[in-house]
Amino acid sequence: MQYADSDQAQELAERARALMDEVVLPIERERSGGMTVSSGTVADLRQSAREYDVYAPQISEAYGGMGMSFRDALPVFEEAGRSLLGPVAMRVDAPDEGNMHLLELAGDEIQKETYLEPLVKGELKSGFSMTEPMQGAGSDPKMIRTTAEKDAAEGTTASRDGDEWVINGHKWWTTQGVEADVLFVLARTDPDAHPYEGCSLFIVPTDADGVEIVRDVPHMGGGPRGASHAEIRYENVRVPEEHLLGELNRGFTHAQERLGPARLTHCMRFSGMAQRALEIAKAYTSEREGFGSTLSEKQSLRYRIADAETRLHVARTAIRDAADRIDAGDEARIPVSMCKVFTANVTQDAIDLAVQCCGANGIGKDLPLADFYESVRQFRIVDGADEVHRRVIARDAFEDVAREELEPLTRFGDPNGRSGGSTDTH
Ligand SMILES: Cc1cc2nc3c(=O)[nH]c(=O)nc-3n(C[C@H](O)[C@H](O)[C@H](O)COP(=O)(O)OP(=O)(O)OC[C@H]3O[C@@H](n4cnc5c(N)ncnc54)[C@H](O)[C@@H]3O)c2cc1C
């Protein structure tokens, strides 16, 4: 399917497809069986992505990326999503991709030099620590309980320069938290303000005193790098003032600046995964015979593939529309929520269909479908569950209700009920 992508975006996508077909997919096929890959393989893949000129397209050149606009980088994310190894190779992998975006938007020059540049190079790993165990922040992030309070640095008297932030809290589901070198932590900094106006983001090195990585929460799906989803306690963790990321008490705004585009980049990667799942399903059903023909000739399967292709096309079109709006400076909250819910469900259904089409080979791990299946389920929960995005969409949908549409209706006991249809004599 062709889209109205710019020439530059199309060229980039062609190079990304070549990298996928010539380097990434052969490695993925060699390592069938849901195996994780070593850091050496990751380094080789990243070197290849540099040689194909598709490494970190979304990051400014100043910090080691290619400086593409969000919209122009989009087709690369789709191509990368065709394999679980693709995003890792091109450095468009979550959660680092979203965290790099956050640093680029909200970080000061020292923070960018210290954390963004090494992240882009792949020398550091990061985690974003917002979700908390019950009854803390989850679908309703206003329930946040982690705090950060100002205190005089140990051994100093209280002064602007000597102040430190002391963080106390309990987070979990921090993706890559076990492996991370640095964590971006959301905490309440003004307990009297509404959470949206009273929270801030902090850069916390994982080796800071008081950071306890409790465990990798056992979970469905692993991914090729076996990334963890960590439970973390923050107990009297002290960071200097310079570790405040962005503006004080604007943590939710910055988190939203991270999550909006990150939701869309999830959509792009997952739509690539759906595309590949359907490619595998079409290949399998075109070769496999049964009941006197190939499976691809059975109309019931053809119709289901047709429906999946149609829905995927609608998702990819909507994602491009939302990306255009973001590039134009719009937050695009509603279009992004629509994309997130729709693409998550379209992708999940497409992968489920592909598993069904491939029979036992859909469940086996010689093909990547079983890994895709395990990986996609989280997409309907992470970065806002379906219901939370539907809530946002519905709130907007009900904002301007056209009550005049019901003027012709008669209410119970209405003395001026309509006496019958009128005839227009003109
Ligand atoms: C694989 C994975 C990776 C993650 N990575 C990170 C990360 O890196 N950093 C981080 O901070 N968090 C991360 N999370 C956490 C994720 O963002 C939260 O799980 C998500 O926001 C939902 O919060 P919760 O799990 O507390 O669900 P709850 O708030 O307990 O909600 C449970 C369910 O209730 C339903 N629900 C919620 N609200 C409503 C409503 N208003 N109406 C109807 N139904 C509703 C939804 O179906 C929801 O799934 C990750 C989660 C997963 C699964």
The ligand as an SDF file (V2000), in Angstrom:
LIG
                    3D

 53 58  0  0  0  0  0  0  0  0999 V2000
    4.4250   -4.6070   29.3540 C   0  0  0  0  0  0  0  0  0  0  0  0
    4.1860   -3.3600   30.1430 C   0  0  0  0  0  0  0  0  0  0  0  0
    5.1480   -2.3570   30.1690 C   0  0  0  0  0  0  0  0  0  0  0  0
    4.9570   -1.2230   30.9490 C   0  0  0  0  0  0  0  0  0  0  0  0
    5.9350   -0.2740   31.0030 N   0  0  0  0  0  0  0  0  0  0  0  0
    5.7920    0.7790   31.8330 C   0  0  0  0  0  0  0  0  0  0  0  0
    6.8620    1.7180   32.0090 C   0  0  0  0  0  0  0  0  0  0  0  0
    7.9290    1.5970   31.3970 O   0  0  0  0  0  0  0  0  0  0  0  0
    6.6930    2.7240   32.8970 N   0  0  0  0  0  0  0  0  0  0  0  0
    5.5480    2.8830   33.6150 C   0  0  0  0  0  0  0  0  0  0  0  0
    5.4710    3.8250   34.3790 O   0  0  0  0  0  0  0  0  0  0  0  0
    4.5030    2.0200   33.4540 N   0  0  0  0  0  0  0  0  0  0  0  0
    4.6010    0.9710   32.6070 C   0  0  0  0  0  0  0  0  0  0  0  0
    3.5950    0.0590   32.4690 N   0  0  0  0  0  0  0  0  0  0  0  0
    2.3890    0.2460   33.2480 C   0  0  0  0  0  0  0  0  0  0  0  0
    1.1770    0.6530   32.4160 C   0  0  0  0  0  0  0  0  0  0  0  0
    1.3260    1.9610   31.9290 O   0  0  0  0  0  0  0  0  0  0  0  0
   -0.0410    0.4540   33.3230 C   0  0  0  0  0  0  0  0  0  0  0  0
   -0.1980   -0.9420   33.4760 O   0  0  0  0  0  0  0  0  0  0  0  0
   -1.3180    1.0610   32.7720 C   0  0  0  0  0  0  0  0  0  0  0  0
   -1.2790    2.4630   32.8420 O   0  0  0  0  0  0  0  0  0  0  0  0
   -2.5400    0.5640   33.5390 C   0  0  0  0  0  0  0  0  0  0  0  0
   -2.3800    0.7550   34.9080 O   0  0  0  0  0  0  0  0  0  0  0  0
   -2.6420   -0.4740   35.9230 P   0  0  0  0  0  0  0  0  0  0  0  0
   -1.8640   -1.6440   35.4610 O   0  0  0  0  0  0  0  0  0  0  0  0
   -2.4160    0.0170   37.2960 O   0  0  0  0  0  0  0  0  0  0  0  0
   -4.1620   -0.8500   35.6880 O   0  0  0  0  0  0  0  0  0  0  0  0
   -5.4090   -0.4020   36.6020 P   0  0  0  0  0  0  0  0  0  0  0  0
   -5.3830    1.0640   36.8000 O   0  0  0  0  0  0  0  0  0  0  0  0
   -5.4580   -1.2650   37.7870 O   0  0  0  0  0  0  0  0  0  0  0  0
   -6.6180   -0.7610   35.6150 O   0  0  0  0  0  0  0  0  0  0  0  0
   -6.9880   -2.1250   35.3570 C   0  0  0  0  0  0  0  0  0  0  0  0
   -7.8970   -2.1870   34.1500 C   0  0  0  0  0  0  0  0  0  0  0  0
   -9.0970   -1.4970   34.4490 O   0  0  0  0  0  0  0  0  0  0  0  0
   -9.6540   -0.9620   33.2570 C   0  0  0  0  0  0  0  0  0  0  0  0
   -9.9550    0.4650   33.5070 N   0  0  0  0  0  0  0  0  0  0  0  0
   -9.1480    1.4100   34.0190 C   0  0  0  0  0  0  0  0  0  0  0  0
   -9.7460    2.6070   34.0660 N   0  0  0  0  0  0  0  0  0  0  0  0
  -10.9980    2.4110   33.5820 C   0  0  0  0  0  0  0  0  0  0  0  0
  -12.1310    3.2610   33.3640 C   0  0  0  0  0  0  0  0  0  0  0  0
  -12.0950    4.5720   33.6580 N   0  0  0  0  0  0  0  0  0  0  0  0
  -13.2510    2.7120   32.8590 N   0  0  0  0  0  0  0  0  0  0  0  0
  -13.3080    1.3910   32.5370 C   0  0  0  0  0  0  0  0  0  0  0  0
  -12.2640    0.5530   32.7080 N   0  0  0  0  0  0  0  0  0  0  0  0
  -11.1340    1.0490   33.2140 C   0  0  0  0  0  0  0  0  0  0  0  0
   -8.6340   -1.1640   32.1560 C   0  0  0  0  0  0  0  0  0  0  0  0
   -9.0200   -2.2390   31.3320 O   0  0  0  0  0  0  0  0  0  0  0  0
   -7.3660   -1.5030   32.9000 C   0  0  0  0  0  0  0  0  0  0  0  0
   -6.5270   -2.3700   32.1340 O   0  0  0  0  0  0  0  0  0  0  0  0
    3.7560   -1.0710   31.6910 C   0  0  0  0  0  0  0  0  0  0  0  0
    2.7730   -2.0740   31.6330 C   0  0  0  0  0  0  0  0  0  0  0  0
    2.9840   -3.2150   30.8820 C   0  0  0  0  0  0  0  0  0  0  0  0
    1.9240   -4.2740   30.8630 C   0  0  0  0  0  0  0  0  0  0  0  0
  1  2  1  0
  2  3  1  0
  2 52  2  0
  3  4  2  0
  4  5  1  0
  4 50  1  0
  5  6  2  0
  6  7  1  0
  6 13  1  0
  7  8  2  0
  7  9  1  0
  9 10  1  0
 10 11  2  0
 10 12  1  0
 12 13  2  0
 13 14  1  0
 14 15  1  0
 14 50  1  0
 15 16  1  0
 16 17  1  0
 16 18  1  0
 18 19  1  0
 18 20  1  0
 20 21  1  0
 20 22  1  0
 22 23  1  0
 23 24  1  0
 24 25  2  0
 24 26  1  0
 24 27  1  0
 27 28  1  0
 28 29  2  0
 28 30  1  0
 28 31  1  0
 31 32  1  0
 32 33  1  0
 33 34  1  0
 33 48  1  0
 34 35  1  0
 35 36  1  0
 35 46  1  0
 36 37  1  0
 36 45  1  0
 37 38  2  0
 38 39  1  0
 39 40  1  0
 39 45  2  0
 40 41  1  0
 40 42  2  0
 42 43  1  0
 43 44  2  0
 44 45  1  0
 46 47  1  0
 46 48  1  0
 48 49  1  0
 50 51  2  0
 51 52  1  0
 52 53  1  0
M  END
$$$$
